[in-house]
Amino acid sequence: MWLYTVSDKPEWWRFEDAPETVERLHVSRKDVRRYGVLGRVPARKPADDAERPDLEFYAFSRAKFYGRAFSRFFERHGDVESVMHGEFMHVLNHRDPQARRPLRALFVREGGVVEIKEFQSGHSTYAAVLHVRRWPLLLPLLLAVLLLSLTLCGSDSSPAAFLEGQTSISGATFKPVLTTSYASYSATPDIVWSAGQTRQDMTLLLPATCTVDGKEGSNPILSAPAIAVDLNNNGSFESSEVVFNSEGAYLRAGAELRHIELSKKLDSGEYAARTIWTSVLAEDGKTPAGTATFDWHLTVK
């Protein structure tokens, strides 16, 4: 093993014209307090296009002298050149001074040049100090934040569209969902509409709660309403007689719609009418949850 130490009083027979700086190397408290080893050592910072040393090592090391990492250090690297600073060993690597590594530069920053001395002969040479950039250390945190954001967005988002103009029912209370097997609806009472108009006053509401086995929980559905009117009085409701259709836009549980816009104007008269509710589960906005119909009497005048 070829061992070097970092000089705290360099002679700078090379790089004497480069700007002065300092490099922070990994040291322990015992190194500083008991042995006076410097955590910040004198260095020079050559320009990018200037002469560079053909040796380099990383400022941080976990290979503490005679520690477990020290043993693994030799098992992994064998008999290699290394720099010892305080209690820590740093692998000393040879490199081409003219080579540029743009990909590595994304993750590793080249700091200043320090003087190192061969432990036995005292011969001095120079090595560049490398630092791992800090931004990759934030990647796990950023990934965790991204996953959390996607989870929250996924839990709150729904593929369902909602009816415009719906408002919360006054006094409605919201409770946890007890079951998705049952839902509640509000029957449509007999209503009077104005003849020759498409905008009609009518309340369509979806109850906020649902009672199952005597226990009250949240109504677990979203529902899209439609209204059919037996215009020819033949006792059946045909697709051409649907005068209001939400077109797949849903009413939320605990919300109501006070006005609707008909697809056609109606003549004065008495008609049989039907409200059709087509529902999906509110938890995902897409799982079918059945339909419900309510028949009522319509007066148009």
HELIX and SHEET records of a PDB file:
HELIX    1   1 ARG A   29  TYR A   35  1                                   7    
HELIX    2   2 ARG A   68  HIS A   77  1                                  10    
HELIX    3   3 PRO A  102  ALA A  105  1                                   4    
HELIX    4   4 TRP A  135  LEU A  138  5                                   4    
HELIX    5   5 LEU A  139  ASP A  156  1                                  18    
HELIX    6   6 SER A  239  GLU A  241  5                                   3    
SHEET    1   A 8 ALA A  63  LYS A  64  0                                        
SHEET    2   A 8 PHE A  88  VAL A  91 -1                                        
SHEET    3   A 8 SER A  82  HIS A  85 -1                                        
SHEET    4   A 8 LEU A   3  VAL A   6  1                                        
SHEET    5   A 8 VAL A 108  GLU A 118 -1                                        
SHEET    6   A 8 SER A 124  VAL A 132 -1                                        
SHEET    7   A 8 LEU A  55  TYR A  58  1                                        
SHEET    8   A 8 ASN A  93  HIS A  94 -1                                        
SHEET    1   B 2 GLU A  20  ARG A  24  0                                        
SHEET    2   B 2 ARG A  40  ARG A  44 -1                                        
SHEET    1   C 4 ALA A 161  PHE A 162  0                                        
SHEET    2   C 4 ALA A 249  ARG A 252  1                                        
SHEET    3   C 4 ILE A 221  VAL A 229 -1                                        
SHEET    4   C 4 VAL A 242  ASN A 245 -1                                        
SHEET    1   D 6 ALA A 161  PHE A 162  0                                        
SHEET    2   D 6 ALA A 249  ARG A 252  1                                        
SHEET    3   D 6 ILE A 221  VAL A 229 -1                                        
SHEET    4   D 6 GLY A 269  LEU A 281 -1                                        
SHEET    5   D 6 PRO A 288  VAL A 300 -1                                        
SHEET    6   D 6 ILE A 191  TRP A 193  1                                        
SHEET    1   E 3 THR A 167  SER A 168  0                                        
SHEET    2   E 3 ALA A 255  GLU A 261 -1                                        
SHEET    3   E 3 ARG A 199  LEU A 206 -1                                        
SHEET    1   F 2 THR A 209  VAL A 212  0                                        
SHEET    2   F 2 LYS A 215  SER A 218 -1                                        
END                                                                             
